[in-house]
């Protein structure tokens, strides 16, 4: 688990916890950490910050099996060291992604560019 601190506002504690829909799962931690498991993008984790209805997700690790080493968490540096992707691709994978969210009761509507699009989640 990532131990770095939170860099954002995150004053909306109602985001904290596990949210699921039929294909994806997102967990927000009070320390500003987010983990997701997406049918389309796999497993990843990073930091998030919020301001109003805006959310920023900064990926730090992806769960992958590279060169048959078994599934482990890979950072950008790991991808660089193993020669995975081009410099431009790695920069794109690890750049902060902007989005919006809203919460209505136990329902979260979350959009994060190139990751989650207008998806409804239910709090678990």
C-alpha positions in Angstrom: 0.0 0.0 0.0 1.2 3.5 -0.8 2.2 5.5 2.3 2.7 8.9 0.7 0.5 11.7 2.1 -2.4 13.5 0.6 -1.8 16.5 -1.5 -5.3 17.6 -2.1 -8.3 19.1 -0.3 -10.3 15.9 0.1 -12.7 17.6 2.5 -15.6 15.5 1.1 -15.2 12.5 3.4 -18.3 10.9 1.9 -16.1 9.6 -0.9 -14.2 7.4 1.6 -14.9 3.7 1.2 -15.5 1.1 -1.5 -17.8 1.8 -4.5 -18.9 -0.8 -7.0 -20.8 -1.2 -10.2 -21.3 -4.3 -12.4 -17.8 -4.1 -13.9 -15.6 -1.7 -11.9 -14.6 -1.1 -8.3 -13.1 2.0 -6.8 -11.9 2.5 -3.2 -11.1 5.9 -1.7 -9.0 6.1 1.4 -9.0 9.1 3.9 -5.2 9.6 3.3 -5.9 10.6 -0.4 -5.1 7.1 -1.8 -7.4 5.6 -4.5 -7.4 2.0 -5.8 -9.4 0.9 -8.8 -10.2 -2.3 -10.6 -11.5 -1.6 -14.1 -12.7 -4.2 -16.6 -11.2 -2.0 -19.3 -8.0 -0.8 -17.6 -7.1 -3.4 -15.0 -5.9 -2.7 -11.5 -4.2 0.6 -10.5 -3.6 2.8 -7.6 -2.5 6.4 -6.9 -3.4 9.6 -5.2 -6.5 11.7 -5.5 -7.5 15.2 -4.6 -10.8 16.9 -4.8 -12.0 20.5 -5.0 -15.7 21.1 -5.2 -17.1 18.6 -7.7 -13.6 18.2 -9.4 -11.4 15.2 -8.8 -7.8 14.7 -9.9 -6.3 11.2 -10.0 -2.5 10.8 -10.2 -1.6 7.2 -11.0 1.4 5.8 -9.1 1.3 2.0 -9.8 -0.3 -0.5 -12.1 -0.8 -4.3 -11.4 0.7 -6.1 -14.3 2.5 -9.3 -15.3 5.5 -8.1 -17.3 7.9 -10.6 -18.9 6.2 -13.5 -17.0 7.4 -12.2 -13.6 4.0 -12.7 -12.1 1.5 -10.0 -11.2 3.1 -7.2 -9.1 2.7 -3.5 -8.6 4.8 -1.5 -11.2 5.7 2.2 -10.9 6.7 4.5 -13.7 10.3 3.8 -12.8 9.8 0.1 -13.0 8.3 0.5 -16.5 11.3 2.6 -17.5 13.8 0.1 -16.1 12.1 -2.8 -17.9 11.7 -0.8 -21.1 7.9 -1.1 -21.1 6.4 1.4 -23.6 7.9 4.5 -25.1 8.7 7.6 -23.0 5.6 9.2 -24.4 3.4 6.2 -23.5 4.7 6.1 -19.9 4.2 9.8 -19.6 0.6 9.4 -20.7 -0.1 6.4 -18.4 1.2 8.2 -15.3 0.0 11.8 -16.0 -2.7 13.2 -13.6 -6.2 12.6 -14.9 -9.0 15.1 -14.3 -12.6 14.4 -13.7 -15.8 15.2 -11.9 -17.9 13.4 -9.3 -21.2 13.8 -7.5 -22.7 11.8 -4.6 -26.4 11.3 -4.1 -27.1 9.1 -1.1 -25.3 5.8 -1.7 -24.7 6.6 -5.4 -21.5 8.0 -6.8 -21.4 9.4 -10.4 -17.7 9.5 -11.4 -15.9 10.5 -14.6 -12.1 10.5 -14.9 -10.6 11.2 -18.3 -9.4 8.1 -20.1 -10.4 5.9 -17.2 -14.0 6.1 -15.9 -16.8 7.7 -17.9 -20.1 8.7 -16.4 -20.2 5.6 -14.3 -22.7 5.1 -11.5 -21.3 3.3 -8.4 -23.0 2.1 -5.3 -21.4 2.4 -1.9 -20.5 -1.0 -0.4 
